[in-house]
Amino acid sequence: MKKKAFTLAEVLITLGIIGVVAALTIPSLIAKHKEKETVSKLKNIFSTLSNAYTLILNEHDSPEKW
């Protein structure tokens, strides 16, 4: 009876294909992560500035009176 198994060449070709796909995909994933991180930081800054502006309005009325 003959055993069914993968040859070394088949395994190496498969690993090579997986490596190429990973090499093409990883930079895209990193760029998306950095973009999300930047958006999150900008939202945090906007929230802080908005809160500061609201506090100033509550304390000193409208900007025309400054």
Biopython code that builds the backbone (N, CA, C, O; Angstrom):
import numpy as np
from Bio.PDB.StructureBuilder import StructureBuilder

atoms = [
    (1, "MET", "N", (0.838, -1.171, 0.000)),
    (1, "MET", "CA", (0.000, 0.000, 0.000)),
    (1, "MET", "C", (0.894, 1.250, 0.000)),
    (1, "MET", "O", (1.904, 1.317, 0.700)),
    (2, "LYS", "N", (0.490, 2.222, -0.801)),
    (2, "LYS", "CA", (1.279, 3.442, -0.939)),
    (2, "LYS", "C", (0.741, 4.511, 0.014)),
    (2, "LYS", "O", (-0.465, 4.755, 0.041)),
    (3, "LYS", "N", (1.608, 5.145, 0.789)),
    (3, "LYS", "CA", (1.204, 6.208, 1.703)),
    (3, "LYS", "C", (1.071, 7.515, 0.937)),
    (3, "LYS", "O", (1.868, 7.809, 0.046)),
    (4, "LYS", "N", (0.065, 8.290, 1.290)),
    (4, "LYS", "CA", (-0.127, 9.601, 0.662)),
    (4, "LYS", "C", (0.513, 10.653, 1.559)),
    (4, "LYS", "O", (0.228, 10.720, 2.755)),
    (5, "ALA", "N", (1.373, 11.465, 0.978)),
    (5, "ALA", "CA", (2.055, 12.504, 1.743)),
    (5, "ALA", "C", (2.489, 13.610, 0.792)),
    (5, "ALA", "O", (2.554, 13.416, -0.422)),
    (6, "PHE", "N", (2.782, 14.762, 1.357)),
    (6, "PHE", "CA", (3.281, 15.886, 0.566)),
    (6, "PHE", "C", (4.787, 15.749, 0.396)),
    (6, "PHE", "O", (5.492, 15.295, 1.298)),
    (7, "THR", "N", (5.257, 16.142, -0.757)),
    (7, "THR", "CA", (6.705, 16.141, -0.967)),
    (7, "THR", "C", (7.287, 17.418, -0.385)),
    (7, "THR", "O", (6.571, 18.380, -0.108)),
    (8, "LEU", "N", (8.577, 17.405, -0.211)),
    (8, "LEU", "CA", (9.259, 18.580, 0.327)),
    (8, "LEU", "C", (9.067, 19.785, -0.595)),
    (8, "LEU", "O", (8.893, 20.908, -0.121)),
    (9, "ALA", "N", (9.098, 19.559, -1.878)),
    (9, "ALA", "CA", (8.927, 20.652, -2.845)),
    (9, "ALA", "C", (7.546, 21.287, -2.711)),
    (9, "ALA", "O", (7.418, 22.510, -2.759)),
    (10, "GLU", "N", (6.520, 20.468, -2.545)),
    (10, "GLU", "CA", (5.157, 21.002, -2.398)),
    (10, "GLU", "C", (5.029, 21.853, -1.139)),
    (10, "GLU", "O", (4.402, 22.912, -1.164)),
    (11, "VAL", "N", (5.612, 21.400, -0.062)),
    (11, "VAL", "CA", (5.560, 22.146, 1.194)),
    (11, "VAL", "C", (6.302, 23.473, 1.060)),
    (11, "VAL", "O", (5.814, 24.506, 1.517)),
    (12, "LEU", "N", (7.476, 23.450, 0.437)),
    (12, "LEU", "CA", (8.257, 24.679, 0.282)),
    (12, "LEU", "C", (7.555, 25.675, -0.636)),
    (12, "LEU", "O", (7.586, 26.878, -0.375)),
    (13, "ILE", "N", (6.929, 25.200, -1.694)),
    (13, "ILE", "CA", (6.189, 26.096, -2.596)),
    (13, "ILE", "C", (5.017, 26.731, -1.859)),
    (13, "ILE", "O", (4.767, 27.928, -1.997)),
    (14, "THR", "N", (4.301, 25.930, -1.078)),
    (14, "THR", "CA", (3.164, 26.455, -0.309)),
    (14, "THR", "C", (3.628, 27.511, 0.696)),
    (14, "THR", "O", (3.002, 28.564, 0.819)),
    (15, "LEU", "N", (4.706, 27.239, 1.406)),
    (15, "LEU", "CA", (5.240, 28.219, 2.363)),
    (15, "LEU", "C", (5.703, 29.481, 1.650)),
    (15, "LEU", "O", (5.536, 30.584, 2.170)),
    (16, "GLY", "N", (6.286, 29.327, 0.461)),
    (16, "GLY", "CA", (6.699, 30.503, -0.314)),
    (16, "GLY", "C", (5.517, 31.360, -0.711)),
    (16, "GLY", "O", (5.584, 32.587, -0.627)),
    (17, "ILE", "N", (4.430, 30.731, -1.145)),
    (17, "ILE", "CA", (3.220, 31.478, -1.524)),
    (17, "ILE", "C", (2.641, 32.191, -0.318)),
    (17, "ILE", "O", (2.249, 33.353, -0.414)),
    (18, "ILE", "N", (2.584, 31.512, 0.813)),
    (18, "ILE", "CA", (2.075, 32.144, 2.046)),
    (18, "ILE", "C", (2.953, 33.324, 2.435)),
    (18, "ILE", "O", (2.442, 34.357, 2.870)),
    (19, "GLY", "N", (4.256, 33.187, 2.285)),
    (19, "GLY", "CA", (5.179, 34.282, 2.601)),
    (19, "GLY", "C", (4.968, 35.493, 1.711)),
    (19, "GLY", "O", (4.996, 36.628, 2.186)),
    (20, "VAL", "N", (4.755, 35.258, 0.418)),
    (20, "VAL", "CA", (4.527, 36.367, -0.518)),
    (20, "VAL", "C", (3.219, 37.081, -0.186)),
    (20, "VAL", "O", (3.165, 38.311, -0.169)),
    (21, "VAL", "N", (2.177, 36.317, 0.075)),
    (21, "VAL", "CA", (0.880, 36.928, 0.420)),
    (21, "VAL", "C", (1.005, 37.734, 1.708)),
    (21, "VAL", "O", (0.461, 38.834, 1.802)),
    (22, "ALA", "N", (1.709, 37.206, 2.690)),
    (22, "ALA", "CA", (1.900, 37.933, 3.951)),
    (22, "ALA", "C", (2.700, 39.210, 3.722)),
    (22, "ALA", "O", (2.394, 40.252, 4.301)),
    (23, "ALA", "N", (3.719, 39.127, 2.882)),
    (23, "ALA", "CA", (4.554, 40.308, 2.610)),
    (23, "ALA", "C", (3.756, 41.402, 1.902)),
    (23, "ALA", "O", (4.040, 42.587, 2.077)),
    (24, "LEU", "N", (2.773, 41.018, 1.116)),
    (24, "LEU", "CA", (1.939, 42.007, 0.432)),
    (24, "LEU", "C", (0.845, 42.568, 1.334)),
    (24, "LEU", "O", (0.401, 43.700, 1.144)),
    (25, "THR", "N", (0.415, 41.787, 2.305)),
    (25, "THR", "CA", (-0.715, 42.184, 3.151)),
    (25, "THR", "C", (-0.293, 43.004, 4.370)),
    (25, "THR", "O", (-0.997, 43.941, 4.745)),
    (26, "ILE", "N", (0.812, 42.681, 4.983)),
    (26, "ILE", "CA", (1.217, 43.315, 6.245)),
    (26, "ILE", "C", (1.371, 44.835, 6.138)),
    (26, "ILE", "O", (0.893, 45.532, 7.034)),
    (27, "PRO", "N", (2.008, 45.397, 5.100)),
    (27, "PRO", "CA", (2.103, 46.861, 5.033)),
    (27, "PRO", "C", (0.739, 47.554, 5.000)),
    (27, "PRO", "O", (0.567, 48.628, 5.576)),
    (28, "SER", "N", (-0.214, 46.937, 4.331)),
    (28, "SER", "CA", (-1.561, 47.504, 4.280)),
    (28, "SER", "C", (-2.196, 47.507, 5.667)),
    (28, "SER", "O", (-2.831, 48.484, 6.064)),
    (29, "LEU", "N", (-2.026, 46.430, 6.388)),
    (29, "LEU", "CA", (-2.587, 46.347, 7.742)),
    (29, "LEU", "C", (-1.936, 47.364, 8.674)),
    (29, "LEU", "O", (-2.618, 47.970, 9.500)),
    (30, "ILE", "N", (-0.638, 47.553, 8.550)),
    (30, "ILE", "CA", (0.067, 48.524, 9.387)),
    (30, "ILE", "C", (-0.415, 49.941, 9.072)),
    (30, "ILE", "O", (-0.612, 50.750, 9.979)),
    (31, "ALA", "N", (-0.604, 50.237, 7.784)),
    (31, "ALA", "CA", (-1.066, 51.574, 7.389)),
    (31, "ALA", "C", (-2.468, 51.846, 7.941)),
    (31, "ALA", "O", (-2.747, 52.947, 8.416)),
    (32, "LYS", "N", (-3.341, 50.853, 7.879)),
    (32, "LYS", "CA", (-4.694, 51.032, 8.416)),
    (32, "LYS", "C", (-4.666, 51.249, 9.921)),
    (32, "LYS", "O", (-5.425, 52.057, 10.455)),
    (33, "HIS", "N", (-3.785, 50.522, 10.604)),
    (33, "HIS", "CA", (-3.671, 50.685, 12.055)),
    (33, "HIS", "C", (-3.187, 52.092, 12.405)),
    (33, "HIS", "O", (-3.714, 52.724, 13.320)),
    (34, "LYS", "N", (-2.184, 52.580, 11.676)),
    (34, "LYS", "CA", (-1.668, 53.929, 11.936)),
    (34, "LYS", "C", (-2.732, 54.982, 11.650)),
    (34, "LYS", "O", (-2.830, 55.977, 12.368)),
    (35, "GLU", "N", (-3.531, 54.767, 10.603)),
    (35, "GLU", "CA", (-4.599, 55.718, 10.282)),
    (35, "GLU", "C", (-5.637, 55.753, 11.399)),
    (35, "GLU", "O", (-6.080, 56.828, 11.802)),
    (36, "LYS", "N", (-6.026, 54.585, 11.897)),
    (36, "LYS", "CA", (-6.993, 54.537, 12.997)),
    (36, "LYS", "C", (-6.423, 55.206, 14.241)),
    (36, "LYS", "O", (-7.144, 55.897, 14.960)),
    (37, "GLU", "N", (-5.145, 55.006, 14.496)),
    (37, "GLU", "CA", (-4.497, 55.621, 15.649)),
    (37, "GLU", "C", (-4.502, 57.148, 15.528)),
    (37, "GLU", "O", (-4.766, 57.847, 16.506)),
    (38, "THR", "N", (-4.214, 57.661, 14.338)),
    (38, "THR", "CA", (-4.215, 59.100, 14.094)),
    (38, "THR", "C", (-5.607, 59.681, 14.263)),
    (38, "THR", "O", (-5.773, 60.734, 14.878)),
    (39, "VAL", "N", (-6.614, 58.997, 13.719)),
    (39, "VAL", "CA", (-8.002, 59.464, 13.849)),
    (39, "VAL", "C", (-8.404, 59.506, 15.314)),
    (39, "VAL", "O", (-9.062, 60.449, 15.753)),
    (40, "SER", "N", (-8.016, 58.499, 16.064)),
    (40, "SER", "CA", (-8.334, 58.453, 17.490)),
    (40, "SER", "C", (-7.689, 59.623, 18.235)),
    (40, "SER", "O", (-8.330, 60.253, 19.077)),
    (41, "LYS", "N", (-6.431, 59.913, 17.929)),
    (41, "LYS", "CA", (-5.746, 61.034, 18.576)),
    (41, "LYS", "C", (-6.410, 62.365, 18.222)),
    (41, "LYS", "O", (-6.568, 63.230, 19.083)),
    (42, "LEU", "N", (-6.798, 62.528, 16.952)),
    (42, "LEU", "CA", (-7.448, 63.775, 16.535)),
    (42, "LEU", "C", (-8.802, 63.950, 17.219)),
    (42, "LEU", "O", (-9.160, 65.060, 17.612)),
    (43, "LYS", "N", (-9.549, 62.866, 17.361)),
    (43, "LYS", "CA", (-10.838, 62.943, 18.059)),
    (43, "LYS", "C", (-10.638, 63.336, 19.517)),
    (43, "LYS", "O", (-11.422, 64.107, 20.072)),
    (44, "ASN", "N", (-9.597, 62.810, 20.129)),
    (44, "ASN", "CA", (-9.302, 63.145, 21.526)),
    (44, "ASN", "C", (-8.936, 64.626, 21.651)),
    (44, "ASN", "O", (-9.397, 65.300, 22.572)),
    (45, "ILE", "N", (-8.118, 65.133, 20.739)),
    (45, "ILE", "CA", (-7.734, 66.548, 20.758)),
    (45, "ILE", "C", (-8.951, 67.428, 20.527)),
    (45, "ILE", "O", (-9.127, 68.438, 21.209)),
    (46, "PHE", "N", (-9.795, 67.051, 19.565)),
    (46, "PHE", "CA", (-11.003, 67.832, 19.295)),
    (46, "PHE", "C", (-11.908, 67.865, 20.518)),
    (46, "PHE", "O", (-12.464, 68.911, 20.853)),
    (47, "SER", "N", (-12.057, 66.731, 21.184)),
    (47, "SER", "CA", (-12.889, 66.669, 22.386)),
    (47, "SER", "C", (-12.338, 67.588, 23.477)),
    (47, "SER", "O", (-13.101, 68.298, 24.132)),
    (48, "THR", "N", (-11.029, 67.578, 23.672)),
    (48, "THR", "CA", (-10.404, 68.430, 24.687)),
    (48, "THR", "C", (-10.616, 69.909, 24.368)),
    (48, "THR", "O", (-10.972, 70.692, 25.249)),
    (49, "LEU", "N", (-10.397, 70.288, 23.111)),
    (49, "LEU", "CA", (-10.592, 71.688, 22.716)),
    (49, "LEU", "C", (-12.061, 72.097, 22.824)),
    (49, "LEU", "O", (-12.368, 73.220, 23.223)),
    (50, "SER", "N", (-12.953, 71.197, 22.474)),
    (50, "SER", "CA", (-14.384, 71.494, 22.574)),
    (50, "SER", "C", (-14.793, 71.708, 24.033)),
    (50, "SER", "O", (-15.564, 72.616, 24.345)),
    (51, "ASN", "N", (-14.272, 70.869, 24.911)),
    (51, "ASN", "CA", (-14.567, 71.035, 26.345)),
    (51, "ASN", "C", (-14.007, 72.356, 26.867)),
    (51, "ASN", "O", (-14.666, 73.045, 27.645)),
    (52, "ALA", "N", (-12.804, 72.708, 26.444)),
    (52, "ALA", "CA", (-12.199, 73.968, 26.880)),
    (52, "ALA", "C", (-13.025, 75.153, 26.395)),
    (52, "ALA", "O", (-13.250, 76.104, 27.143)),
    (53, "TYR", "N", (-13.479, 75.097, 25.137)),
    (53, "TYR", "CA", (-14.290, 76.184, 24.585)),
    (53, "TYR", "C", (-15.616, 76.306, 25.343)),
    (53, "TYR", "O", (-16.078, 77.412, 25.620)),
    (54, "THR", "N", (-16.216, 75.175, 25.671)),
    (54, "THR", "CA", (-17.477, 75.194, 26.424)),
    (54, "THR", "C", (-17.264, 75.809, 27.811)),
    (54, "THR", "O", (-18.088, 76.597, 28.275)),
    (55, "LEU", "N", (-16.173, 75.452, 28.461)),
    (55, "LEU", "CA", (-15.883, 76.025, 29.786)),
    (55, "LEU", "C", (-15.676, 77.537, 29.697)),
    (55, "LEU", "O", (-16.144, 78.283, 30.557)),
    (56, "ILE", "N", (-14.975, 77.985, 28.656)),
    (56, "ILE", "CA", (-14.756, 79.422, 28.474)),
    (56, "ILE", "C", (-16.083, 80.133, 28.236)),
    (56, "ILE", "O", (-16.316, 81.209, 28.788)),
    (57, "LEU", "N", (-16.953, 79.544, 27.420)),
    (57, "LEU", "CA", (-18.256, 80.154, 27.160)),
    (57, "LEU", "C", (-19.075, 80.252, 28.446)),
    (57, "LEU", "O", (-19.747, 81.257, 28.677)),
    (58, "ASN", "N", (-19.023, 79.229, 29.273)),
    (58, "ASN", "CA", (-19.777, 79.246, 30.527)),
    (58, "ASN", "C", (-19.233, 80.296, 31.494)),
    (58, "ASN", "O", (-19.986, 80.889, 32.267)),
    (59, "GLU", "N", (-17.929, 80.518, 31.446)),
    (59, "GLU", "CA", (-17.307, 81.448, 32.390)),
    (59, "GLU", "C", (-17.333, 82.898, 31.912)),
    (59, "GLU", "O", (-17.481, 83.809, 32.727)),
    (60, "HIS", "N", (-17.192, 83.131, 30.601)),
    (60, "HIS", "CA", (-17.029, 84.483, 30.097)),
    (60, "HIS", "C", (-18.071, 84.891, 29.056)),
    (60, "HIS", "O", (-17.836, 85.837, 28.304)),
    (61, "ASP", "N", (-19.183, 84.225, 28.993)),
    (61, "ASP", "CA", (-20.264, 84.514, 28.030)),
    (61, "ASP", "C", (-19.786, 84.323, 26.585)),
    (61, "ASP", "O", (-18.895, 83.516, 26.319)),
    (62, "SER", "N", (-20.383, 85.065, 25.670)),
    (62, "SER", "CA", (-20.096, 84.877, 24.233)),
    (62, "SER", "C", (-18.779, 85.542, 23.846)),
    (62, "SER", "O", (-18.302, 86.426, 24.557)),
    (63, "PRO", "N", (-18.186, 85.126, 22.728)),
    (63, "PRO", "CA", (-16.902, 85.697, 22.297)),
    (63, "PRO", "C", (-16.960, 87.188, 21.975)),
    (63, "PRO", "O", (-15.931, 87.862, 22.028)),
    (64, "GLU", "N", (-18.129, 87.714, 21.645)),
    (64, "GLU", "CA", (-18.239, 89.146, 21.339)),
    (64, "GLU", "C", (-17.913, 90.006, 22.552)),
    (64, "GLU", "O", (-17.478, 91.147, 22.398)),
    (65, "LYS", "N", (-18.115, 89.482, 23.747)),
    (65, "LYS", "CA", (-17.874, 90.242, 24.979)),
    (65, "LYS", "C", (-16.455, 90.100, 25.503)),
    (65, "LYS", "O", (-16.105, 90.725, 26.505)),
    (66, "TRP", "N", (-15.638, 89.298, 24.851)),
    (66, "TRP", "CA", (-14.270, 89.107, 25.315)),
    (66, "TRP", "C", (-13.524, 90.338, 25.028)),
    (66, "TRP", "O", (-12.334, 90.422, 25.331)),
]
sb = StructureBuilder()
sb.init_structure("model")
sb.init_model(0)
sb.init_chain("A")
sb.init_seg("    ")
for serial, (resi, resn, name, xyz) in enumerate(atoms, 1):
    if name == "N":
        sb.init_residue(resn, " ", resi, " ")
    sb.init_atom(name, np.array(xyz, "f"), 0.0, 1.0, " ", f" {name:<3s}", serial, name[0])
structure = sb.get_structure()
